[in-house]
Amino acid sequence: MWEVQDVRLDPSTRRVWRGADEVVLSRKEFDLVHALISRAGEIVTRDELMRDVWHTSFWSSSKTIDVHLGWVRRKLGDDTRRPTLITTIRGRGLRFEVSAPVHGRASV
């Protein structure tokens, strides 16, 4: 079981909760959240996500990741314009935040 902020993920049952509410995710959405939450606080590159979630090293566009990430953020109730769970680190990748970032301050 992984618990970060108010999100719990159980890999054995492939279930996710935000607070007390279960969040229904597709297989790829679950895999994306699992890849990020299992490395919470670390930057996970798009190449790593393509390898670990989509099981490929070839990709020509990050649209696949962006589309799934948008769905995941909405389902988790994370503001897509000012996310506090999964943040984009420009030019580096994505990070599942260990604690909610303070907006207005630069992420390192």
C-alpha positions, 0 to 999 in steps of 0.5 A, a space after each residue: 500500500 502506498 500513501 502520499 498526501 491523501 491518496 492511497 494506492 493498493 497495487 495488489 488490488 489495483 485500487 486507488 482512494 482520495 481521502 475516503 472516496 475510491 477513484 476508478 481508474 483505467 488500467 493505464 491511468 492506474 499504472 501511471 499513478 503507480 509509477 509516480 506515487 511509488 517514486 513520490 518526491 522524485 522527478 520521473 522522466 517521460 522516457 521512464 513513464 513510456 518505458 514503465 507504463 506503455 512498455 515502449 522506448 519509442 514515442 514521437 509525442 508526449 500527447 499520450 502522457 499528457 492526455 492520461 495525466 489530464 484524466 488522472 488529475 480530473 479523477 483525483 480532483 486535482 486542479 489541472 491548472 494548479 495541480 498539487 498532487 502531480 506536478 509537471 517539472 518543465 523540461 524534466 518530467 513529472 513528480 507526485 508531490 509528497 506534500 502540497 506545493 505552495 503556489 507562487 514559489 518555484 519548484 526545484 
